Amino acid sequence: MKKIIIFSISFILLFLLFQVSAGLLLTLIYAPDITETWNINANLSQTVVLKSSSFLIPLLFTLLSALIAYFISKKFV
């Protein structure tokens, strides 16, 4: 039971850490182009198009978090 609790807590903390750090990194890298956006904005359609986002990066973050959490639970028990 102790292994499961240590694994769960470490997994949740690592997953949150990776998600927050990825969000911070993407925010730091993003540089909006206001003039280009303003020019494109005049020709926008009235329909909403939803793009499917890639699931690969969140999956890799999840697997990396689970792997590290597994080794943390093995080390502390």
Secondary structure, DSSP 8 states (H G I E B T S, - for coil): -HHHHHHHHHHHHHHHHHHHHHHHHHHHH----HHHHHHHHTT--SS-------SHHHHHHHHHHHHHHHHHHHHH-
